[in-house]
Amino acid sequence: MKVFIDTGAFCALAVPKDQNNSSAKAIHAKLQEQKAIIYTSDYVLNETYTLLKMRGSHTTAVKFMDEIDKSHINILRIDGDIETAAKAIFRKFEDRRLSFTDCTSFALINKVGIEAVFAFDEHFRYHPYSHPVKFYGRE
């Protein structure tokens, strides 16, 4: 199973005091047990490193960066086609909580045929994907 991990899930895993930390750890363990193929994007990592530094510390952000470098996570890069698709998604939705990075994630999920999303943001649950997508996060 292909699973896309979003910023909120990464932050919950990296910050013990995060309100979603225990849920994130349980979901992560379940995904490892299922031998899920994990994906994220360069935009999500950019957002994650910045949030970890701002909400935690520089040390937390660098430690997470080093862990990502050693991991087997597939990092998808935003190219021109994905950016164009993300702009179309961004223009369609007025949801103020929907970031451009989220729109790039939706476009990647559609393009790569990712089957599940690990996120704590509700808009990942209601976005209209081009195929069925399972949601791991806040129930």
C-alpha positions in Angstrom: 0.0 0.0 0.0 1.3 3.5 -0.9 0.8 6.0 1.9 1.5 9.8 1.7 2.6 11.4 5.0 1.7 15.1 5.6 3.4 17.7 7.8 1.0 17.3 10.7 1.8 13.6 11.0 5.5 14.2 10.8 5.3 16.9 13.5 3.2 14.7 15.7 5.8 11.9 15.4 8.7 14.2 16.1 7.4 16.2 19.0 6.5 14.2 22.1 4.3 17.0 23.5 2.2 17.2 20.3 -1.5 16.5 21.0 -1.4 13.8 18.3 1.9 12.1 19.3 0.5 8.9 20.7 -2.0 8.5 17.8 0.7 9.2 15.3 3.0 6.6 16.8 0.3 4.0 16.8 -0.6 4.7 13.1 3.1 4.7 12.2 3.6 1.3 13.8 0.6 -0.1 12.0 1.9 1.2 8.7 5.3 -0.4 9.3 3.6 -3.7 10.2 1.7 -3.5 6.9 4.9 -2.8 5.1 3.4 0.3 3.6 5.5 2.2 1.0 5.8 5.7 2.4 5.8 8.9 0.3 6.0 12.6 1.0 7.1 15.6 -1.0 9.9 18.1 -0.9 7.3 20.8 -0.2 5.9 18.8 2.8 9.4 18.4 4.2 10.1 22.1 3.7 7.0 22.9 5.7 7.9 20.2 8.3 11.4 21.4 9.0 10.2 25.0 9.4 7.3 24.0 11.8 9.6 21.8 13.9 12.1 24.7 14.3 9.3 27.2 15.1 7.3 25.0 17.4 10.1 22.9 18.8 13.7 23.9 18.3 16.4 24.0 15.7 17.8 20.8 17.2 14.5 19.0 16.8 14.3 20.1 13.1 17.9 19.0 12.3 17.4 15.7 14.1 14.2 15.1 12.0 16.1 16.1 8.9 18.8 13.6 9.6 16.3 10.9 10.2 14.6 11.6 6.9 17.9 11.4 5.1 18.5 7.9 6.6 14.9 6.7 6.0 13.4 4.8 3.1 10.7 7.4 2.5 10.1 8.2 -1.2 10.4 11.9 -1.6 8.4 13.2 -4.6 9.6 16.4 -6.2 7.2 19.1 -7.3 7.7 19.6 -11.0 6.0 21.9 -13.5 3.1 19.5 -14.2 2.3 19.1 -10.5 2.6 22.8 -9.9 0.1 23.5 -12.7 -2.3 20.9 -11.3 -1.9 22.3 -7.8 -2.6 25.8 -9.0 -5.9 24.5 -10.5 -6.8 22.9 -7.2 -5.9 26.0 -5.3 -8.0 28.2 -7.5 -11.1 26.0 -7.0 -11.1 25.9 -3.2 -11.6 28.9 -1.0 -10.9 27.0 2.2 -8.5 29.4 4.0 -6.8 26.5 5.8 -5.9 24.9 2.6 -2.3 25.7 1.8 -0.6 25.6 -1.6 1.6 22.8 -0.3 -1.6 20.8 0.5 -2.7 21.3 -3.1 0.6 20.0 -4.4 0.1 16.9 -2.1 -3.4 16.4 -3.6 -2.0 16.6 -7.1 0.8 14.1 -6.3 -1.6 11.7 -4.6 -3.7 11.7 -7.8 -0.7 11.4 -10.2 1.1 8.6 -8.3 -2.0 6.7 -7.4 -1.3 6.9 -3.7 -3.9 4.7 -1.8 -3.8 6.3 1.7 -2.9 9.5 3.5 -1.5 9.9 7.0 -2.5 13.3 8.1 -4.3 15.2 10.9 -5.7 17.9 8.6 -9.4 17.4 7.9 -9.1 18.7 4.3 -7.2 15.6 3.3 -10.3 13.6 4.2 -12.8 15.7 2.1 -10.6 16.5 -1.0 -12.1 14.8 -4.1 -9.3 12.5 -5.3 -9.3 10.8 -8.7 -9.4 7.4 -7.0 -10.4 5.9 -3.6 -8.0 7.1 -0.8 -8.0 5.7 2.8 -7.4 8.2 5.6 -5.1 7.6 8.7 -5.3 10.4 11.3 -7.8 11.9 13.6 -10.9 9.7 13.8 
